[in-house]
Amino acid sequence: MKKIILSTLILTVLYSCKKETSKAEDNTPVTDSVTATPNTADQVSTYIPKELSPENVGQNLAKNNDTLYVTNFFATWCGPCIREIPSFKNKMEELKDKPVKFTFVNLDDKAEWDTAVKDFVAEHNLGANVILLDGQKLDPNFFSKNFKQWDGGSIPFTFMRKGSQTDEYLGMMTEEVLNSKINAFLK
């Protein structure tokens, strides 16, 4: 029975966000508002996201100090997830000298890690900020242990923590919302 519930939960997470191509719904190409430098062989070879167990991801989420931790759960097939990445990259660049750490937890199927995920991470130069989480290892308690609102039913999902203060946001975050939430933590 537990395996059936777990399988249903994982399938819900994986299919709750409609698979989309790299074009927005209005057929205009998704563009990054940050001027990106072309990927070099060195950048591609720096693709080294690491796989973490659900327990280790939970420990990452629970860090309680003066750093603001912004953790975004995404998948490369999720259109809203991909459309919000430029906002996160802009904020990462703006706050690079501040005590703020951005982490992107990838929920793609493990079979996609060396293809779609690798290409995405290289294209967006996010290798140092991406964690791979195998959805097959998630147990239903992962969500209730780590979040007040998120049950894993859909993505994107963003969790922020600074000290004992937390914030959860389900859905695509606009740049204005991201700025507002981060600024509230950094006051």
Salt bridges, closest charged atoms under 4 A:
GLU20 OE1 - ARG83 NH1 3.03
GLU25 OE2 - ARG83 NH2 3.86
ASP32 OD2 - LYS89 NZ 2.86
GLU51 OE1 - LYS110 NZ 3.74
GLU51 OE2 - LYS137 NZ 3.11
GLU93 OE2 - LYS96 NZ 2.79
GLU94 OE2 - LYS91 NZ 3.09
GLU123 OE2 - HIS124 NE2 3.81
ASP167 OD2 - LYS181 NZ 3.00
